[in-house]
């Protein structure tokens, strides 16, 4: 029963492990794509989740990822949920996720134009970043503060935080971007001299990195710098110098810059020429802007017909842009639908795999159960067999014990009969200790004389009654003499010390010493704890 219960419990455990809830699976996928910064895939999986079915920490994880990846309008009316997230992570002391929620709260305040709250949140973020002593997080915070001060029009404060970022982030590849951003900010402050120095520094860094694309992108800042000061010839010279760094697809933008400079110089013909070139380019965004500017320019110089045609061209370009946008939106919807279809296909495959795993698990469990039952049955049968063998062995031992007892009794009877038979023989009548009818007189020291024939008769009788007694003695102990064997024969038939002393005409002590010598000849040691009489009786 224990094995059966264990197998059933294992099966239930496997079934529970395989039955993962869909919401948990989608949330895990969303977390994975969010960590890989794949926002579209993250949103796709988030849209499949039903938040009401989530429990515990999963609820907070879902909303944290949702707010982090969603556009600003989505979080505009979610202040209450964001506040709950903040309170939860403060309570659990989850500093990593709390930092992310603080960034979301900053975005919310900034979008709602609650600048005081946004500034307070930035101060909290900056304080935490300083406490963590994390330069990367501090740089990120200063980027937020720079954008914030630019949005509220505090350009001086924005410039100060750009300088702070440059003091922390010493990465060489970032320097050119910092110089460029600082130059743009200085242009807003109309500090043209310092702005030019920053642009020159950015250009030098880009030249050192062999980043020609970045070098050409500085043409706009140089143009804005010179045109803001009314130095139009310098602006055109800067554009000519930048041509060596531009690519083929940069030509429309380059012509746009030149047209703008000529327009500011009131050289309408040159401006119209370059605007026309741009309006005929394949870049529909620049072409529409150039057509619109041409329309205004023609209207300004008194050419209403040309202005109308260019206005129509601008409208056509705008329609093309709108169509391209719709096409892009359709492509995005198609990609989203394709991704949804792929996810559904993966889900079907996953469900099939789960069903297959469940089926294989069930079959394996049945096999294991059957095997366990078989082992249990074999164990019981083996126990029965062992018990039967033990019972048979005990019965056999009892039978052997009974037979041994019976054999012992029979041997005793046979020995008694042999002794009785020996006593009735003539040669043994000379030995009073063997005659039960005659009481032995230990004080009578008469000599008992046995002839060679009588000794031979005694040996023959013992050989016939005791399994060749003398023959076995001679074979096992070749050093024994005939007299020694005769002495052993007397001990075998229980002749008393008194009779032996009369036979050998020696004292009883001498007979005892003779026995000791015989014991040594037979190799019987005192450690064996057996006498000569006992040894020969059993021999």
Secondary structure by P-SEA (a helix, b strand, c coil): caaaaaaaaaaaaaaaaacccaaaaaaaaaaaaaaacaaaaaaaaaaaccccccccaaaaaaaaaaaacccccccccaaaaaaaaaaaaaaacaaaaaaaaaaaaaaaaaaacaaaaaaaaaaaaaaaaaaaccaaaaaaaaaaaaaaaaaacaaaaaaaaaaaaaaccccccaaaaaaaaaaaaaaaacaaaaaaaaaaaaaaaaaaacaaaaaaaaaaaaaaaaaaacaaaaaaaaaaaacccccccaaaaaaaaaaaaaaaacaaaaaaaaaaaaaaccaaaaaaaaaaaaaaaaaaaccaaaaaaaaaaaaaaaaaaaaaaaaaaaaaaaaaaaaaaaaaaaaaaaaaaaaaaaaaaaaaaaaaaaaaaaaaaaaaaaaaaaaaaaaaaaaaaaaaaaaaaaaaaaaaaaaaaaaaaaaaccccccccccccccccccccbbbbbbcaaaaaaaaaaaaacccaaaaaaaaacccccaaaaaaaaaaaacccaaaaaaaacccaaaaaaaaaaaaaaacccccccccaaaaaaac
